[in-house]
Amino acid sequence: MADQYFEGVGRRKTSTARVRLMATVGGVIVNGKPAEEYFTREGDLQKSLSPLRVTGREAQVTVTVRVSGGGVTGQAGAVCMGLARALVKMDETFKPALRKEGLMTRDNRMKERKKPGLKRARKAPTYTKR
């Protein structure tokens, strides 16, 4: 069955990534581009593909990703989480290794909203006595 794929959704900050994983030899495509072109910074590319490295599946799978929202680093984190979830759907035995590396845990830190009367979320205007 060549059309069979495993899907995982990953989120980080305001980014969402839908990852499809096929058990055929291929590359990594992110939003229609090769991953090396999409994630130009080396750290972001390494972060997004770390679940493949942990499970030893770098050259054995084809990955297609649709990612939207947020910035480049948030998108890399979202791809990482989605890829980890797709790998677990593919083979349940990967879960302990991915969990040990911290790749199965959702990072729920978001930007705090701006409050009225303040400059940013917590920064207040300078206080003057006179």
N, C-alpha and C positions, 0 to 999 in steps of 0.2 A: 504494500500500500504506500505509494510514493506521496500521496496527498496528506497523509497523517501528520499532524503537528500537535505540539503541546504549547498551551498559551499561559502566560503569567502576566499579571498587572502589577507594576511597581509604582510607588509614589514617594516623592521627597520634596519638601517645601510646597511649592505650587506646581510642580512638574508631575506629569503622568506618562508612563511608558507602557505600551502594549507590546509584549515580546512573544514572537512565535518561533518555536524551536523545532527543527526537523532533523531526523536522524540520518541525514545524508551529508556527504562531504561537501562543504561549501565555505562561504565567508560570512562576514557579519555586515549587514546592510542596515543603516540607520536613516530613516526618512528618505530613502531612495539613493543614498550615497554610501560608499564604503565607510566603515567606522573610523578609519584613519583620517579621512577627509572631514568627517563631521566633528569628531572630538580632536581638535588640532593640538591641544595641550596634552603632553604625555601622561600626566597624572590622571586626567579625566578618562583617557582611554584605558589605562591600567585598572582604574576603579570600576569602570563599567564592565570590563571583561573578566574581573577577578573570580566570579563563580565558575567560569570555564576552566580557569587555571587550577582552582582548588580541586575540582572533580577530575581533572586530566582529560577534558573533552575539547580542547582548543581546535584541533584539526579534524574532529569527527562529526561536527554538527553544522547545520546551516541556521543562521539566526537572522530574522527580519524584525525590525523594531519600528514602531510608530511612537514618537515622543513629542509632547507638546507642553507648553507652559513653562514659566520660570526661566532660569538662566542655565548656562552650560553645566556648571557644577551640580546643580540640582537635578538636571536631566541625566547626568552621569550616574548619580545615586539612584534615580528612579529606574534606569536601565539595569543597574546592578541587582536591585531587588526583584524586578520582573524576571530577569534571567535566572536568578536563584529559585524563584517559585516555579518557573517552567521546568527547570532541571529536576525539581522534586516530583513534579507530575510525571516526568519522563521515567524516573527511577527513584523510588522511595528511599533506597539505601544511601543516597547522597545527603539526606537531611542532617544527620549528626555532624558530618564534616563541615557543611555550610553553616550550621548553627554555631559550631565551635569558632568559626572565623567571624561570626557576628553578621552574616549576610542574610539571615532569615528574619532579623528583627527590624521592624519599621521604625525609622527615625522620625518621631512626630514633632520635632522642633520646627516652628513656623515663625515668620516675622510677626512681631506684635503690632497691633493696630495703633495708629496715632490717636492720642486722646485730645479732646478739646482744651484749649488754653495752654497746651504744651507745644514745643517745637517739633518734637518727635514722640515716640511712644512714652518715654520717661524724662527726656531732657526738658527742664523748665526754663523759661526766660530768665535772664540775669536779674537777681533781686537787688534793688537799690533802695537804701533807707531814706535818702533825700533826693 
